[in-house]
């Protein structure tokens, strides 16, 4: 992938060369706001895409897929907190981080038991609130410049939220590229 943080653009020849080599281009403003993503022709077979759409239309199957993704998200977030305790336990408010980790562990159990997408969204929200409630503890350097007091976006109101929004934009680009590379519809 090539990610450009400017308004310069790319020539058609460069875009064509990237498309031939399966290199995706992502254009962001200098401040990190998403503008566009360019990729080559979609590939894959129509039967795979039709099955993808059938799964998205089936509440049980789409719930199962979403449950797996949310489980992974909560599990990975919890281990970020656990690594912080392991590596920097003397520098942080360990009881606060431990409490958030325990709350996220409880939400992992609830993810497995959810019966609907709406319930799953609620579990994800509780886990995210626990994670972001302890997030400021994860910032160890330049606290005066990078203080986190809560998640906000569109537009992000501080440096930490701007960095998070940019990282989520890059992650979104990488996920879309990965999906398209195996023939799925990233939209």
DRENPA-3360 file (N, C-alpha, C; in nm, 2 decimals, always signed):
BEGIN
1 = XXXXXXXX = +0.08/-0.12/+0.00/+0.00/+0.00/+0.00/+0.09/+0.12/+0.00 ~ +0.04/+0.23/-0.06/+0.10/+0.36/-0.06/-0.01/+0.45/+0.00 ~ +0.03/+0.53/+0.11/-0.05/+0.62/+0.17/+0.01/+0.76/+0.15 ~ -0.07/+0.85/+0.09/-0.02/+0.99/+0.07/-0.09/+1.09/+0.16 ~ -0.01/+1.17/+0.23/-0.07/+1.27/+0.32/-0.05/+1.41/+0.25 ~ -0.10/+1.42/+0.13/-0.09/+1.55/+0.06/-0.20/+1.56/-0.04 ~ -0.20/+1.68/-0.11/-0.30/+1.70/-0.21/-0.24/+1.68/-0.35 ~ -0.12/+1.63/-0.36/-0.04/+1.62/-0.49/-0.11/+1.52/-0.58;
9 = XXXXXXXX = -0.16/+1.41/-0.54/-0.22/+1.32/-0.63/-0.12/+1.22/-0.69 ~ -0.16/+1.15/-0.79/-0.07/+1.05/-0.86/-0.11/+1.05/-1.00 ~ -0.02/+1.03/-1.09/-0.04/+1.03/-1.23/-0.12/+0.91/-1.27 ~ -0.19/+0.91/-1.38/-0.26/+0.79/-1.42/-0.16/+0.67/-1.45 ~ -0.04/+0.71/-1.49/+0.06/+0.60/-1.52/+0.10/+0.53/-1.39 ~ +0.12/+0.61/-1.28/+0.15/+0.56/-1.15/+0.04/+0.47/-1.10 ~ -0.08/+0.52/-1.11/-0.20/+0.45/-1.06/-0.21/+0.32/-1.14 ~ -0.19/+0.32/-1.27/-0.19/+0.20/-1.35/-0.09/+0.10/-1.31;
17 = XXXXXXXX = +0.03/+0.15/-1.29/+0.14/+0.06/-1.25/+0.11/+0.00/-1.11 ~ +0.06/+0.08/-1.02/+0.02/+0.02/-0.89/-0.09/-0.08/-0.90 ~ -0.19/-0.05/-0.98/-0.30/-0.15/-1.00/-0.25/-0.28/-1.06 ~ -0.15/-0.28/-1.15/-0.10/-0.40/-1.21/-0.02/-0.48/-1.11 ~ +0.04/-0.41/-1.01/+0.12/-0.48/-0.91/+0.04/-0.51/-0.78 ~ -0.09/-0.48/-0.79/-0.18/-0.50/-0.67/-0.14/-0.41/-0.55 ~ -0.09/-0.29/-0.58/-0.06/-0.20/-0.48/-0.17/-0.10/-0.47 ~ -0.23/-0.08/-0.35/-0.34/+0.01/-0.33/-0.29/+0.14/-0.29;
25 = XXXXXXXX = -0.36/+0.25/-0.34/-0.32/+0.39/-0.30/-0.43/+0.45/-0.21 ~ -0.39/+0.51/-0.11/-0.48/+0.58/-0.02/-0.44/+0.73/+0.00 ~ -0.53/+0.82/-0.03/-0.50/+0.96/-0.02/-0.57/+1.02/+0.10 ~ -0.49/+1.08/+0.19/-0.54/+1.15/+0.31/-0.50/+1.30/+0.30 ~ -0.57/+1.38/+0.37/-0.53/+1.52/+0.38/-0.40/+1.53/+0.46 ~ -0.33/+1.64/+0.46/-0.21/+1.65/+0.54/-0.24/+1.63/+0.69 ~ -0.37/+1.65/+0.73/-0.41/+1.63/+0.87/-0.46/+1.49/+0.90 ~ -0.46/+1.40/+0.80/-0.50/+1.26/+0.81/-0.64/+1.23/+0.78;
33 = XXXXXXXX = -0.72/+1.32/+0.73/-0.86/+1.29/+0.70/-0.86/+1.21/+0.56 ~ -0.94/+1.11/+0.56/-0.95/+1.02/+0.44/-1.01/+1.10/+0.32 ~ -0.95/+1.09/+0.20/-1.00/+1.15/+0.08/-1.05/+1.04/-0.02 ~ -0.96/+0.95/-0.05/-1.00/+0.85/-0.15/-0.90/+0.73/-0.14 ~ -0.95/+0.62/-0.20/-0.87/+0.50/-0.21/-0.88/+0.45/-0.35 ~ -0.76/+0.42/-0.41/-0.76/+0.37/-0.55/-0.70/+0.23/-0.55 ~ -0.77/+0.14/-0.62/-0.72/+0.00/-0.63/-0.75/-0.04/-0.77 ~ -0.69/-0.15/-0.81/-0.72/-0.20/-0.94/-0.85/-0.27/-0.96;
41 = XXXXXXXX = -0.87/-0.33/-1.07/-1.00/-0.40/-1.10/-1.03/-0.50/-0.99 ~ -1.16/-0.51/-0.96/-1.20/-0.61/-0.86/-1.19/-0.75/-0.93 ~ -1.14/-0.84/-0.84/-1.13/-0.98/-0.89/-1.21/-1.07/-0.80 ~ -1.20/-1.19/-0.82/-1.28/-1.29/-0.74/-1.39/-1.34/-0.82 ~ -1.45/-1.44/-0.77/-1.56/-1.50/-0.85/-1.70/-1.45/-0.80 ~ -1.79/-1.44/-0.89/-1.92/-1.39/-0.85/-1.99/-1.47/-0.75 ~ -1.96/-1.60/-0.75/-2.03/-1.69/-0.65/-1.98/-1.66/-0.51 ~ -1.85/-1.62/-0.49/-1.80/-1.58/-0.36/-1.87/-1.46/-0.31;
49 = XXXXXXXX = -1.89/-1.36/-0.40/-1.96/-1.23/-0.36/-2.10/-1.26/-0.33 ~ -2.17/-1.34/-0.41/-2.31/-1.37/-0.38/-2.32/-1.44/-0.25 ~ -2.23/-1.52/-0.21/-2.24/-1.59/-0.08/-2.21/-1.48/+0.03 ~ -2.12/-1.39/+0.01/-2.10/-1.28/+0.10/-2.22/-1.20/+0.13 ~ -2.30/-1.17/+0.02/-2.42/-1.09/+0.04/-2.53/-1.18/+0.11 ~ -2.53/-1.31/+0.08/-2.63/-1.40/+0.15/-2.60/-1.40/+0.30 ~ -2.48/-1.41/+0.33/-2.44/-1.41/+0.48/-2.48/-1.27/+0.54 ~ -2.46/-1.16/+0.47/-2.49/-1.03/+0.53/-2.64/-1.01/+0.54;
57 = XXXXXXXX = -2.72/-1.08/+0.46/-2.87/-1.07/+0.47/-2.92/-1.17/+0.57 ~ -2.85/-1.27/+0.62/-2.89/-1.37/+0.71/-2.86/-1.32/+0.85 ~ -2.95/-1.28/+0.94/-2.92/-1.23/+1.07/-2.84/-1.33/+1.15 ~ -2.86/-1.46/+1.14/-2.79/-1.55/+1.23/-2.64/-1.56/+1.18 ~ -2.62/-1.57/+1.05/-2.49/-1.59/+1.00/-2.41/-1.46/+1.01 ~ -2.47/-1.34/+0.99/-2.40/-1.21/+1.00/-2.37/-1.19/+1.15 ~ -2.46/-1.23/+1.24/-2.43/-1.22/+1.38/-2.31/-1.31/+1.42 ~ -2.30/-1.43/+1.37/-2.19/-1.51/+1.40/-2.05/-1.45/+1.35;
65 = XXXXXXXX = -2.05/-1.39/+1.23/-1.93/-1.33/+1.18/-1.90/-1.21/+1.26 ~ -2.00/-1.13/+1.30/-1.97/-1.01/+1.38/-1.92/-1.05/+1.52 ~ -1.98/-1.15/+1.57/-1.94/-1.20/+1.71/-1.79/-1.24/+1.71 ~ -1.75/-1.30/+1.60/-1.61/-1.34/+1.60/-1.52/-1.22/+1.59 ~ -1.56/-1.12/+1.51/-1.47/-1.00/+1.50/-1.47/-0.92/+1.63 ~ -1.59/-0.91/+1.70/-1.60/-0.83/+1.82/-1.52/-0.90/+1.93 ~ -1.53/-1.04/+1.93/-1.45/-1.11/+2.03/-1.31/-1.08/+2.02 ~ -1.26/-1.08/+1.89/-1.12/-1.06/+1.87/-1.08/-0.91/+1.91;
73 = XXXXXXXX = -1.17/-0.82/+1.88/-1.14/-0.68/+1.92/-1.13/-0.66/+2.07 ~ -1.22/-0.72/+2.14/-1.22/-0.71/+2.29/-1.10/-0.79/+2.35 ~ -1.08/-0.91/+2.30/-0.96/-0.99/+2.34/-0.83/-0.91/+2.32 ~ -0.81/-0.85/+2.21/-0.68/-0.78/+2.18/-0.67/-0.66/+2.26 ~ -0.78/-0.58/+2.28/-0.78/-0.47/+2.37/-0.75/-0.50/+2.51 ~ -0.80/-0.61/+2.56/-0.77/-0.65/+2.69/-0.63/-0.69/+2.71 ~ -0.57/-0.75/+2.61/-0.42/-0.78/+2.62/-0.33/-0.66/+2.61 ~ -0.38/-0.56/+2.54/-0.30/-0.43/+2.55/-0.29/-0.38/+2.69;
81 = XXXXXXXX = -0.41/-0.39/+2.76/-0.41/-0.35/+2.90/-0.32/-0.44/+2.99 ~ -0.33/-0.57/+2.97/-0.25/-0.67/+3.04/-0.10/-0.65/+3.02 ~ -0.06/-0.62/+2.90/+0.08/-0.60/+2.87/+0.13/-0.47/+2.93 ~ +0.04/-0.37/+2.94/+0.08/-0.24/+3.01/+0.10/-0.27/+3.16 ~ +0.02/-0.35/+3.22/+0.04/-0.39/+3.36/+0.17/-0.47/+3.38 ~ +0.19/-0.56/+3.29/+0.32/-0.64/+3.30/+0.44/-0.56/+3.28 ~ +0.44/-0.47/+3.18/+0.56/-0.40/+3.14/+0.58/-0.27/+3.22 ~ +0.47/-0.21/+3.26/+0.48/-0.08/+3.33/+0.40/-0.06/+3.45;
89 = XXXXXXXX = +0.37/-0.17/+3.52/+0.28/-0.17/+3.63/+0.31/-0.07/+3.74 ~ +0.44/-0.04/+3.76/+0.48/+0.06/+3.86/+0.46/+0.20/+3.82 ~ +0.44/+0.23/+3.69/+0.42/+0.36/+3.64/+0.28/+0.40/+3.61 ~ +0.19/+0.31/+3.63/+0.05/+0.34/+3.60/-0.04/+0.31/+3.72 ~ -0.17/+0.35/+3.70/-0.27/+0.32/+3.81/-0.31/+0.18/+3.78 ~ -0.24/+0.08/+3.84/-0.27/-0.06/+3.81/-0.41/-0.10/+3.85 ~ -0.46/-0.06/+3.96/-0.60/-0.10/+3.99/-0.70/-0.06/+3.89 ~ -0.68/+0.06/+3.83/-0.78/+0.11/+3.73/-0.76/+0.02/+3.60;
97 = XXXXXXXX = -0.64/-0.01/+3.56/-0.62/-0.09/+3.44/-0.67/-0.23/+3.47 ~ -0.64/-0.29/+3.58/-0.69/-0.42/+3.62/-0.84/-0.43/+3.61 ~ -0.91/-0.33/+3.67/-1.06/-0.32/+3.67/-1.11/-0.32/+3.52 ~ -1.05/-0.24/+3.44/-1.09/-0.24/+3.30/-1.07/-0.37/+3.23 ~ -0.96/-0.43/+3.26/-0.93/-0.56/+3.20/-1.03/-0.67/+3.24 ~ -1.06/-0.67/+3.37/-1.16/-0.76/+3.43/-1.30/-0.74/+3.36 ~ -1.34/-0.61/+3.35/-1.46/-0.58/+3.28/-1.47/-0.63/+3.14 ~ -1.36/-0.61/+3.07/-1.35/-0.66/+2.93/-1.35/-0.81/+2.93;
105 = XXXXXXXX = -1.29/-0.88/+3.02/-1.30/-1.02/+3.03/-1.44/-1.07/+3.04 ~ -1.52/-1.00/+3.13/-1.66/-1.03/+3.14/-1.74/-1.01/+3.02 ~ -1.70/-0.91/+2.94/-1.77/-0.89/+2.81/-1.74/-0.99/+2.71 ~ -1.62/-1.05/+2.72/-1.58/-1.16/+2.63/-1.68/-1.28/+2.65 ~ -1.71/-1.31/+2.77/-1.81/-1.41/+2.80/-1.95/-1.38/+2.74 ~ -1.99/-1.25/+2.76/-2.12/-1.21/+2.71/-2.12/-1.21/+2.55 ~ -2.01/-1.18/+2.49/-2.01/-1.19/+2.34/-2.05/-1.33/+2.29 ~ -2.00/-1.43/+2.36/-2.03/-1.57/+2.32/-2.18/-1.60/+2.34;
113 = XXXXXXXX = -2.25/-1.53/+2.43/-2.39/-1.56/+2.46/-2.49/-1.47/+2.39 ~ -2.44/-1.37/+2.32/-2.53/-1.27/+2.26/-2.62/-1.35/+2.15 ~ -2.75/-1.30/+2.15/-2.84/-1.36/+2.06/-2.88/-1.28/+1.94 ~ -2.83/-1.15/+1.94/-2.87/-1.06/+1.83/-2.75/-0.96/+1.80 ~ -2.76/-0.90/+1.69/-2.66/-0.79/+1.66/-2.68/-0.67/+1.75 ~ -2.80/-0.64/+1.79/-2.82/-0.53/+1.88/-2.76/-0.55/+2.01 ~ -2.78/-0.68/+2.07/-2.72/-0.71/+2.19/-2.56/-0.71/+2.18 ~ -2.51/-0.76/+2.07/-2.37/-0.76/+2.05/-2.31/-0.62/+2.05;
121 = XXXXXXXX = -2.38/-0.52/+1.98/-2.34/-0.38/+1.98/-2.33/-0.33/+2.12 ~ -2.43/-0.36/+2.21/-2.43/-0.32/+2.34/-2.31/-0.37/+2.42 ~ -2.28/-0.50/+2.40/-2.16/-0.56/+2.47/-2.03/-0.49/+2.42 ~ -2.02/-0.47/+2.29/-1.91/-0.40/+2.23/-1.89/-0.26/+2.29 ~ -2.00/-0.19/+2.31/-2.00/-0.05/+2.37/-1.95/-0.05/+2.51 ~ -2.00/-0.15/+2.59/-1.95/-0.16/+2.73/-1.80/-0.19/+2.74 ~ -1.75/-0.28/+2.65/-1.61/-0.31/+2.65/-1.53/-0.19/+2.60 ~ -1.58/-0.12/+2.50/-1.51/+0.00/+2.45/-1.50/+0.11/+2.56;
129 = XXXXXXXX = -1.61/+0.12/+2.63/-1.61/+0.22/+2.74/-1.51/+0.19/+2.85 ~ -1.49/+0.06/+2.88/-1.39/+0.01/+2.98/-1.25/+0.04/+2.93 ~ -1.23/+0.01/+2.80/-1.10/+0.02/+2.74/-1.06/+0.17/+2.74 ~ -1.15/+0.25/+2.68/-1.11/+0.40/+2.67/-1.12/+0.47/+2.81 ~ -1.18/+0.41/+2.90/-1.18/+0.46/+3.04/-1.04/+0.45/+3.10 ~ -0.96/+0.35/+3.06/-0.83/+0.33/+3.11/-0.72/+0.38/+3.01 ~ -0.76/+0.43/+2.89/-0.67/+0.46/+2.78/-0.57/+0.56/+2.82 ~ -0.60/+0.67/+2.90/-0.50/+0.77/+2.93/-0.39/+0.71/+3.01;
137 = XXXXXXXX = -0.41/+0.60/+3.08/-0.30/+0.53/+3.15/-0.20/+0.47/+3.06 ~ -0.24/+0.45/+2.93/-0.15/+0.38/+2.84/-0.05/+0.48/+2.78 ~ -0.07/+0.61/+2.80/+0.02/+0.71/+2.75/+0.12/+0.75/+2.85 ~ +0.24/+0.71/+2.83/+0.35/+0.73/+2.93/+0.44/+0.85/+2.91 ~ +0.45/+0.89/+2.79/+0.54/+1.00/+2.76/+0.46/+1.12/+2.71 ~ +0.52/+1.24/+2.73/+0.46/+1.37/+2.68/+0.32/+1.38/+2.72 ~ +0.29/+1.35/+2.85/+0.16/+1.36/+2.90/+0.10/+1.50/+2.89 ~ +0.18/+1.60/+2.89/+0.13/+1.74/+2.88/+0.08/+1.76/+2.74;
145 = XXXXXXXX = +0.13/+1.70/+2.64/+0.09/+1.71/+2.50/-0.01/+1.61/+2.46 ~ -0.02/+1.50/+2.52/-0.10/+1.39/+2.48/-0.19/+1.33/+2.60 ~ -0.28/+1.41/+2.64/-0.37/+1.37/+2.75/-0.50/+1.33/+2.68 ~ -0.55/+1.22/+2.73/-0.68/+1.16/+2.68/-0.79/+1.17/+2.78 ~ -0.89/+1.24/+2.74/-1.00/+1.26/+2.84/-1.13/+1.20/+2.79 ~ -1.13/+1.13/+2.67/-1.25/+1.07/+2.62/-1.24/+1.06/+2.46 ~ -1.31/+0.97/+2.41/-1.31/+0.95/+2.26/-1.40/+1.05/+2.20 ~ -1.35/+1.12/+2.09/-1.43/+1.21/+2.01/-1.38/+1.20/+1.87;
153 = XXXXXXXX = -1.46/+1.23/+1.77/-1.42/+1.23/+1.63/-1.51/+1.31/+1.54 ~ -1.47/+1.33/+1.42/-1.55/+1.40/+1.32/-1.59/+1.54/+1.36 ~ -1.50/+1.63/+1.39/-1.35/+1.62/+1.38/-1.30/+1.58/+1.52 ~ -1.19/+1.52/+1.53/-1.12/+1.49/+1.66/-1.08/+1.62/+1.72 ~ -1.10/+1.63/+1.85/-1.09/+1.76/+1.92/-0.95/+1.78/+1.99 ~ -0.87/+1.67/+1.99/-0.74/+1.68/+2.05/-0.64/+1.59/+1.98 ~ -0.51/+1.60/+2.02/-0.41/+1.52/+1.95/-0.43/+1.37/+1.96 ~ -0.47/+1.32/+2.08/-0.48/+1.18/+2.09/-0.59/+1.13/+2.00;
161 = XXXXXXXX = -0.71/+1.20/+2.00/-0.82/+1.16/+1.92/-0.78/+1.17/+1.77 ~ -0.70/+1.27/+1.73/-0.66/+1.29/+1.59/-0.57/+1.17/+1.55 ~ -0.48/+1.13/+1.64/-0.40/+1.01/+1.61/-0.48/+0.88/+1.60 ~ -0.58/+0.87/+1.69/-0.66/+0.75/+1.69/-0.74/+0.75/+1.56 ~ -0.80/+0.86/+1.52/-0.87/+0.87/+1.39/-0.79/+0.83/+1.27 ~ -0.67/+0.89/+1.27/-0.58/+0.86/+1.16/-0.54/+0.71/+1.16 ~ -0.51/+0.65/+1.27/-0.48/+0.51/+1.28/-0.60/+0.42/+1.23 ~ -0.72/+0.46/+1.27/-0.84/+0.39/+1.23/-0.86/+0.40/+1.08;
169 = XXXXXXXX = -0.83/+0.52/+1.02/-0.84/+0.53/+0.88/-0.74/+0.44/+0.80 ~ -0.62/+0.44/+0.85/-0.52/+0.35/+0.79/-0.56/+0.20/+0.81 ~ -0.61/+0.16/+0.92/-0.66/+0.03/+0.95/-0.77/-0.01/+0.85 ~ -0.86/+0.09/+0.83/-0.98/+0.07/+0.74/-0.93/+0.04/+0.60 ~ -0.83/+0.12/+0.56/-0.77/+0.10/+0.43/-0.71/-0.04/+0.41 ~ -0.63/-0.08/+0.52/-0.57/-0.21/+0.51/-0.67/-0.32/+0.51 ~ -0.78/-0.31/+0.59/-0.88/-0.41/+0.59/-0.95/-0.42/+0.45 ~ -0.98/-0.30/+0.40/-1.05/-0.30/+0.26/-0.96/-0.37/+0.16;
177 = XXXXXXXX = -0.83/-0.34/+0.16/-0.73/-0.39/+0.07/-0.73/-0.55/+0.09 ~ -0.72/-0.59/+0.21/-0.72/-0.74/+0.24/-0.84/-0.81/+0.18 ~ -0.96/-0.75/+0.21/-1.08/-0.81/+0.16/-1.09/-0.81/+0.01 ~ -1.05/-0.70/-0.05/-1.06/-0.70/-0.20/-0.95/-0.80/-0.26 ~ -0.84/-0.82/-0.19/-0.74/-0.90/-0.25/-0.78/-1.05/-0.25 ~ -0.88/-1.09/-0.17/-0.93/-1.23/-0.18/-1.07/-1.23/-0.25 ~ -1.11/-1.12/-0.31/-1.23/-1.13/-0.39/-1.36/-1.09/-0.32 ~ -1.35/-1.04/-0.20/-1.47/-1.00/-0.13/-1.50/-0.85/-0.16;
185 = XXX = -1.62/-0.81/-0.14/-1.66/-0.67/-0.15/-1.63/-0.60/-0.02 ~ -1.54/-0.51/-0.02/-1.50/-0.44/+0.10/-1.61/-0.34/+0.15 ~ -1.70/-0.30/+0.06/-1.80/-0.20/+0.11/-1.89/-0.27/+0.21;
% end
